[in-house]
């Protein structure tokens, strides 16, 4: 049986891609990699990863994922900054989902910051 592909769309096996970030054996090197891991966390139901990678200044106390939402694909539309040596960056993306057999998408421009060598999601602007 072939390994499960990562939900983030890289084509890599989950265990070699976002799975390493979810289990803590690796950290995101770029803002885009963190955004992809956060999308995958929504797709696999890993609220712990979402909270751990959310900047403390904007992070909610708790996070309940909606079990009726099935995430079906991710399109990264653009990035600014967010590189290996940058301190901040943005990622514009469209995350596709299905709720009660109705397809939809979340189009957002997310802001990320890097502190002490680690990337965090700060906030996002909906581009619906």
C-alpha positions as CSV (number, residue, x, y, z in Angstrom):
1,X,0.0,0.0,0.0
2,X,1.3,3.4,-1.0
3,X,2.0,6.0,1.8
4,X,-0.8,8.5,2.4
5,X,-0.1,11.8,0.5
6,X,0.2,15.0,2.4
7,X,-3.0,17.1,2.4
8,X,-1.0,20.2,1.7
9,X,-0.6,19.4,-2.0
10,X,3.2,18.9,-2.3
11,X,2.8,15.4,-3.5
12,X,5.0,14.1,-0.8
13,X,4.0,11.4,1.7
14,X,2.4,12.9,4.8
15,X,5.1,11.4,7.1
16,X,7.8,13.1,5.1
17,X,6.0,16.5,4.7
18,X,3.6,18.0,7.3
19,X,3.6,14.9,9.5
20,X,7.1,15.8,10.7
21,X,5.9,19.3,11.7
22,X,2.8,17.9,13.4
23,X,4.7,15.3,15.5
24,X,7.4,17.9,16.4
25,X,10.4,16.2,14.7
26,X,10.8,19.2,12.4
27,X,9.9,22.9,12.4
28,X,8.8,25.0,9.4
29,X,11.7,26.6,7.6
30,X,9.5,29.2,5.8
31,X,6.2,30.9,6.3
32,X,4.8,28.9,3.4
33,X,5.8,25.6,4.9
34,X,4.1,26.6,8.2
35,X,1.0,27.7,6.3
36,X,0.9,24.3,4.5
37,X,1.4,22.5,7.8
38,X,-1.5,24.4,9.3
39,X,-3.8,23.6,6.4
40,X,-2.8,19.9,6.8
41,X,-3.6,20.2,10.6
42,X,-7.1,21.3,9.7
43,X,-7.4,18.4,7.2
44,X,-6.2,15.8,9.7
45,X,-7.9,17.3,12.8
46,X,-4.7,18.3,14.7
47,X,-5.9,21.3,16.8
48,X,-2.8,21.0,19.0
49,X,-0.5,21.9,16.0
50,X,-2.7,24.8,15.1
51,X,-2.6,26.3,18.6
52,X,1.2,25.6,19.0
53,X,2.0,27.5,15.8
54,X,-0.4,30.4,16.5
55,X,1.4,33.5,17.8
56,X,0.6,34.0,21.5
57,X,-0.6,37.6,20.9
58,X,-3.5,36.4,18.7
59,X,-3.9,32.8,19.7
60,X,-7.3,31.7,21.1
61,X,-7.4,29.8,24.4
62,X,-9.0,26.8,22.8
63,X,-9.8,25.7,19.3
64,X,-12.6,23.3,18.3
65,X,-12.4,22.0,14.7
66,X,-15.7,21.4,12.9
67,X,-16.0,17.7,12.2
68,X,-18.4,18.4,9.3
69,X,-15.8,20.3,7.3
70,X,-13.7,18.1,4.9
71,X,-10.7,19.9,3.5
72,X,-10.2,18.9,-0.1
73,X,-7.3,20.9,-1.5
74,X,-4.9,23.8,-1.1
75,X,-3.7,26.4,-3.7
76,X,-0.9,28.7,-2.7
77,X,-1.4,31.8,-4.8
78,X,1.5,34.0,-3.7
79,X,4.0,34.8,-1.0
80,X,6.0,37.8,0.2
81,X,9.0,37.5,2.5
82,X,8.7,34.4,4.7
83,X,12.1,33.0,3.6
84,X,14.7,31.2,5.6
85,X,16.3,34.5,6.8
86,X,13.2,36.7,6.9
87,X,11.4,37.8,10.1
88,X,8.0,38.1,8.6
89,X,6.0,37.1,5.6
90,X,2.6,36.6,4.0
91,X,1.0,33.7,2.2
92,X,-2.1,34.1,0.0
93,X,-3.9,30.9,-0.4
94,X,-7.2,29.3,-1.3
95,X,-8.3,26.3,0.9
96,X,-11.0,24.2,-0.6
97,X,-13.6,22.4,1.6
98,X,-16.9,20.5,1.5
99,X,-19.5,21.0,4.2
100,X,-22.7,18.9,4.0
101,X,-21.9,18.1,0.3
102,X,-21.6,21.8,-0.6
103,X,-18.2,22.8,-1.9
104,X,-16.6,26.1,-0.8
105,X,-13.3,27.8,-0.4
106,X,-11.5,30.0,2.1
107,X,-9.4,32.7,0.3
108,X,-7.0,34.4,2.7
109,X,-3.8,36.4,3.0
110,X,-2.1,35.2,6.2
111,X,0.6,37.0,8.1
112,X,3.4,35.1,9.7
113,X,6.3,36.2,12.0
114,X,9.5,34.4,13.0
115,X,10.6,34.7,16.6
116,X,13.7,33.0,18.1
117,X,14.0,31.0,14.9
118,X,10.4,29.7,14.8
119,X,7.6,30.7,12.5
120,X,4.1,31.6,13.9
121,X,0.8,32.4,12.3
122,X,-0.2,35.9,13.3
123,X,-3.5,36.6,11.6
124,X,-5.2,36.7,8.2
125,X,-7.4,38.8,6.0
126,X,-10.2,37.1,4.2
127,X,-10.2,37.8,0.5
128,X,-13.5,36.1,-0.2
